[in-house]
Amino acid sequence: MTYSMEYNMAILDLPSNPNFSSGPCAKRPGWTSSNIDNALLGRSHRSKDCLLKIQKVITETKDILNIPKDYKIAIVGGSDTGAFEMAMWSLLGLKPIDILAWESFGRDWVKDVIDELKIPNTSLIEADYGKLPDLESVNFENDVIFTWNGTTSGVKVPNGDWISPNRIGLTLCDATSAVFAMEIPWKKLDVTSFSWQKVLGGEAQHGILVMSPRAINRLEKYTPSWPIPKLFRLANKGKVQDKIFSGSTINTPSMMCIEDVLDSLIWVRNIGGLEAMINRSSNNLKAVEKWEKENNWIEFLAKDKSFRSSTSICLRIIDEWFINKNEDEKKSILNFFHEKLAIKNIAFDINSYGSAPLGIRIWGGGTVETKDIELLLPWINKIWLEIKNNNMEQLNA
């Protein structure tokens, strides 16, 4: 096997931030707890002061992401999952559904639609890890559900060209690991969800729901046949609860998290806005691509560059020494590998997702510095070679 060794192993520098988790993700560069000193802790989220801060998150998000003025934004509970399920429970059931799935979270939405909501006339369009389903087969007379970026497979949709501008049904898109890192064609999306914990290195449990006028119109004119719990209730008796889209959240938000995301949004503006964030993520992927090309013991799960993710960068190990092991041995080797990276403060949480192919997953979103990824990669080679050359002696000791 070929390993890039254009460095002195004895003098490798450590990444300044070893946090490469795919969620929650690295805090923005320069972040300290003093950045949230002005959080309105101990205050009611319904107070004027708190409401103004929540509203500022909405308006700043809308402006930075260039979301159309007639689209509505709500901050909801349950992170991205809560936001997306809120939309599904509130909007689906009127039309047949085309649902695309090529990784773990997309398949979770399949379970919701088929097993929980039990919606008939649902067409499932699938692909294996590392591949993209046939986008041309989607019927836009139906409601369409898909993820923009597969966080557990490293596969994204390349653009929005495949989405019909004359669609009849609604498009519902889980974009939690894409927003702030990829161009999003908002006019082609009727519902978009994401969370701060990925794209902005924010804290967990808060989701963002972006809805088009077409989605709002569906809320006003259609009532699903199933009960909708209060936490999901965007409309009541045919009337949209407009206050939800004006900062009055359904359940209580954390004002500490609100302050934290405001700090992140200010940072995004200061570095150059959305374009700068996209460039930072793109540069992170380029650093990994250069390394992958120099090392033939590892390869991208997404072999096609046109749909390779720049945020959830997923790789699998093709070292013959490794692939000839049985599954239990492979898991033990990788567990030991990740433990060594963590113990040495090199990298935390870069293991592949549980149900995904065994390998490495490095977060490349805009809050991660390219320099840190460049410092990480030689260490990955070093630790892997140490384990391989000892033929698991350390592991079995």
Secondary structure as GFF3:
##gff-version 3
##sequence-region A 1 397
A	DSSP	three_ten_helix	9	11	.	.	.	ID=ss1
A	DSSP	three_ten_helix	33	36	.	.	.	ID=ss2
A	DSSP	alpha_helix	48	64	.	.	.	ID=ss3
A	DSSP	beta_strand	72	77	.	.	.	ID=ss4
A	DSSP	alpha_helix	79	91	.	.	.	ID=ss5
A	DSSP	beta_strand	97	101	.	.	.	ID=ss6
A	DSSP	alpha_helix	104	111	.	.	.	ID=ss7
A	DSSP	pi_helix	112	116	.	.	.	ID=ss8
A	DSSP	beta_strand	122	126	.	.	.	ID=ss9
A	DSSP	three_ten_helix	135	137	.	.	.	ID=ss10
A	DSSP	beta_strand	143	147	.	.	.	ID=ss11
A	DSSP	beta_strand	149	150	.	.	.	ID=ss12
A	DSSP	beta_strand	155	156	.	.	.	ID=ss13
A	DSSP	beta_strand	171	174	.	.	.	ID=ss14
A	DSSP	three_ten_helix	186	188	.	.	.	ID=ss15
A	DSSP	beta_strand	191	195	.	.	.	ID=ss16
A	DSSP	alpha_helix	196	199	.	.	.	ID=ss17
A	DSSP	beta_strand	206	211	.	.	.	ID=ss18
A	DSSP	alpha_helix	213	221	.	.	.	ID=ss19
A	DSSP	three_ten_helix	230	232	.	.	.	ID=ss20
A	DSSP	beta_strand	235	236	.	.	.	ID=ss21
A	DSSP	beta_strand	239	240	.	.	.	ID=ss22
A	DSSP	three_ten_helix	242	246	.	.	.	ID=ss23
A	DSSP	alpha_helix	255	271	.	.	.	ID=ss24
A	DSSP	alpha_helix	273	294	.	.	.	ID=ss25
A	DSSP	beta_strand	298	300	.	.	.	ID=ss26
A	DSSP	three_ten_helix	305	307	.	.	.	ID=ss27
A	DSSP	beta_strand	312	317	.	.	.	ID=ss28
A	DSSP	alpha_helix	320	323	.	.	.	ID=ss29
A	DSSP	alpha_helix	327	343	.	.	.	ID=ss30
A	DSSP	beta_strand	359	363	.	.	.	ID=ss31
A	DSSP	alpha_helix	370	389	.	.	.	ID=ss32
A	DSSP	alpha_helix	393	396	.	.	.	ID=ss33
###
